[in-house]
Amino acid sequence: MPVGLDTSRTIQGTFDLQNDPAGVGQVTLDFQLEALVGGEGILVGTDTETVLVDPTTADYPVSFHITPNTSLEKAMVSGLDLHVFMHGAYSDSAYTGLSGKSFFTVPGYSAAPNRSVRLSLDDASFANPIAATLNSSATGYTASVKTPAIGTHKLYARATQGFDTSAVASSTFKVSK
């Protein structure tokens, strides 16, 4: 974490449902996955699976598949919560297995897809940054900077990818008549 979410692929997992020797009936499991995006909890997606339990089986690996909300494509996710609600016509069964057999995989990008470059004129704190436009291959950028007053100035630049920000680079130049 954090990870840039790839919503073109399904989130897949297995939940370890356990049963007592007397357990019998149909158990419905509702899966709800939430993500922390920009400090806010957002619903990623849901799934519902049904299992018929009987006294002869103690462990039920329940596969689930969640189709992520496409509005979260490339969103930087810094936390995930999987909520599982068990209900249905069953008795003496449907326990969350604490075996370590439950898991899920989240498709993401190997590098943060959100990139930007900011410039700042004569201000190393970037209090009023100037946004630059990255080229299509993200190997260069362009920006329009208003011509400053006559004198010596310093232009600062820094890049951001995901939650990481580069060291500040700077260049000094002189404006004359």
N, C-alpha and C positions, 0 to 999 in steps of 0.2 A: 504494500500500500504506500502511496497512492497508485492507482492504475487508471489509464485512459480506457474507458469502457468501449468495447466493440459490440454494437448491438446487431450486427449482421449475423451473429452466431448465437446459439442457444446456451443458456446456463444450465448445466446438467449436474445432477448429484444423486446420492443415495442416502436414504435416511434409515437408521437401524430401529425398527419397531420390534419391541419384545412382547411376549405373551406369557401369561401364567398357565400352569397345567389345566386350570379350570376355564380358561378364557375361550369364548366362542362368540361369533357374530361378525357383522360387517363393520369395519372401521373406515371412516373417511378422513383423509388427511388433507388439510388446506395449507399450502405453502405460500408464504408472502415474503418477498425479498425487498428490503429497503436499503438505500444507499445514502451515505453522507456526502453531499455535493455542496461545496461552498458553505459548509456549516449548517446545512438544512437537510432534514430527513426527507427523502423522495422515494416514492414507490417505483421499484424497478420492474416488477412483474409478479404474477401469481401462477399457481398450478394446483389442481386437485387430483388426488389419486385415491382409489378405493382398494381395500384389502379384506379378504375373508379369512379370519383367523379361526383356528380349531385347536383343541387340546394336544394334538400330536406334534405341533411345531412351536418352538420357543422364539425363534429369530426370523424376522421377515425383512429382508433388504428391499426397501421401497424406492424405486427409481422415480425421479421427478425431473421435469424439463420446464424451464421458465424462459419465455420469449421476452427479452428486454424491451422496455419502452424505447422506441426509436428516437424520441426527443433527447435521450441521454447519450446519443452517439458522440464519442470522443470526450464525454464529460470526465473530469478528473474526480474519481471516487476515492475518498479517504477512509471509508468504513462501510461495512456491510452487516446487516442484521437479517437472519433468516428466522422467521416466526413460523411455527408449526402448530396448527390447531387440530386436535383429534376429536372426532365426534361420530355418532352413529348408533346403530342398534347392536350393541355388543355388551358383554359383561365380563368382569375379571380379566381384562386384557388392555392392550394399547398403552404401553409404557415406552418412554424414550430410552433407548438402549445407551448405556454409558460405556460401551465397549470400545469406542474409538473408531467404529466402522462407518460413522456418518461423515459425509464430506460433500462438497460441491466445487465445481470449477467455474471460474469467471473468465470469459474471453476478453483479452485486453491487447493493447498495442505494446510492442517491445520498447518503444520510446514515446514519451508524451507527445501527442499530436498538436497540442496547443502551443504555438510559438509566436513570439513578438519581439520587436526591437523598439526601444525608446531612446530618444535623444534628449539632451538638455543643454541649453546654452547658458554658460557662466553660472551654473548651479549644480554642484556635485550631489545635492540631496534629491534631485529630480522632483522638486515640488510642483513644477508645471511641465511635465514631460511632453515631448513632441512624438506622436506616433509615426513610425516608419511603415512602409508597405513592403512586405517580403516578396521576392520574385517567386515564380511557380515551383522552383526546385529548392527554395529556402536557402540558397547559397549567397544571396545578396539582397540589398534593400535600397529603397529610394525614399526621400523625405523632402519636404519643402520647409526651409528655415528662413524666416524673415531676416533680411540683411540688418545686422546690428549697427550700432553707432560706431563712428570712427574710433579706432583704438585697438588694443589687444584683447582677444577673447579666447575662451576655451569651450570646445564642444565635447560633451560627454556622451557616451553610448553604452548601453547594456542590453543584453538579450535575455529572454525568458523562455524556458521550455518546461511546460507543466508547472511544478512548484519550485523549480531550480532557476536561479538568476545568476548570470555570469558576473565575473569581475568587471568593474567599470573601466572602459578604455577612454582615452581623451586625446585631443589634438588641439594645439594652440595655433591660432592664426591672427593676422593683423588686417584690419580694414583701414584703408587710406583713401584720400580724395583722388 
